[in-house]
Amino acid sequence: MPSLLRAPQVQAFLEAFADEFDLRRHIRLRTRVSRVDPLGPSGAAGTGPWAVTVNPLIGHSLARAHSTSLNSDSLCAINSRCFTATGHSL
């Protein structure tokens, strides 16, 4: 097995994982989290619930006029920059 996986292998793994655990309905791609605030008293430090404000990315621009507020019991934020084979950022 190679020590570095190619992009199609990583994508296939992530898609299979999301399908296996029914995660796709909870995933928002091309979305920036602009604010996270605790709602009410939280138990242990870092626990929810949370008010989350998100903004969709349109092209390479942040659409601030389209911000949405969501309430969530838990959070998982992934920050990454993906590149195409031609080197363009997604």
C-alpha positions as CSV (number, residue, x, y, z in Angstrom):
1,M,0.0,0.0,0.0
2,P,1.4,3.4,-0.9
3,S,2.3,5.8,2.0
4,L,0.5,8.7,0.2
5,L,-3.0,8.2,-1.3
6,R,-4.0,9.9,-4.5
7,A,-6.9,12.3,-4.5
8,P,-9.4,9.8,-6.1
9,Q,-8.6,7.2,-3.3
10,V,-9.1,9.7,-0.5
11,Q,-12.4,10.9,-2.1
12,A,-13.6,7.3,-2.5
13,F,-12.8,6.6,1.2
14,L,-14.5,9.7,2.4
15,E,-17.6,9.1,0.3
16,A,-17.9,5.5,1.5
17,F,-17.5,6.6,5.1
18,A,-20.1,9.3,4.8
19,D,-22.5,6.8,3.2
20,E,-21.9,4.1,5.8
21,F,-22.7,6.4,8.7
22,D,-25.4,8.5,6.9
23,L,-23.4,11.7,7.2
24,R,-24.0,13.4,3.9
25,R,-27.2,15.0,5.1
26,H,-25.2,16.8,7.8
27,I,-22.3,18.0,5.6
28,R,-22.2,21.5,4.0
29,L,-19.5,21.9,1.5
30,R,-18.2,25.3,0.3
31,T,-19.5,26.9,3.5
32,R,-17.6,29.1,5.9
33,V,-18.4,29.1,9.6
34,S,-18.3,32.8,10.5
35,R,-19.4,32.5,14.2
36,V,-20.0,29.9,16.9
37,D,-21.6,30.8,20.2
38,P,-22.6,28.6,23.1
39,L,-26.4,28.4,23.8
40,G,-27.1,28.5,27.5
41,P,-25.0,26.9,30.2
42,S,-22.8,24.1,28.9
43,G,-21.6,21.2,31.0
44,A,-17.9,20.4,30.5
45,A,-15.8,23.0,28.7
46,G,-16.3,22.8,25.0
47,T,-19.7,21.1,25.0
48,G,-22.8,22.4,23.2
49,P,-25.4,23.2,22.3
50,W,-24.2,25.8,19.8
51,A,-25.5,28.6,17.6
52,V,-23.6,28.4,14.4
53,T,-23.6,31.2,11.7
54,V,-22.5,30.0,8.2
55,N,-22.0,31.7,4.9
56,P,-22.0,29.9,1.5
57,L,-19.0,30.4,-0.8
58,I,-20.0,31.5,-4.3
59,G,-17.1,31.2,-6.6
60,H,-14.2,32.4,-4.5
61,S,-16.3,35.0,-2.6
62,L,-18.0,34.8,0.7
63,A,-21.8,35.6,0.4
64,R,-22.3,37.5,3.6
65,A,-25.8,38.5,2.6
66,H,-26.8,34.9,2.7
67,S,-25.7,34.0,6.2
68,T,-27.7,31.3,8.0
69,S,-27.9,30.6,11.7
70,L,-28.2,27.0,12.8
71,N,-28.4,25.3,16.2
72,S,-26.3,22.2,16.8
73,D,-25.6,19.8,19.7
74,S,-22.1,19.1,18.3
75,L,-19.6,20.5,15.9
76,C,-17.0,19.1,13.5
77,A,-15.2,21.7,11.4
78,I,-12.7,20.7,8.8
79,N,-10.4,23.4,7.3
80,S,-8.6,22.4,4.1
81,R,-7.7,23.7,0.7
82,C,-8.1,21.3,-2.2
83,F,-6.3,21.6,-5.5
84,T,-7.2,20.2,-8.9
85,A,-4.7,18.4,-11.1
86,T,-3.9,21.8,-12.8
87,G,-3.1,23.4,-9.5
88,H,-6.2,25.5,-9.2
89,S,-7.7,25.9,-5.7
90,L,-11.3,24.7,-5.1
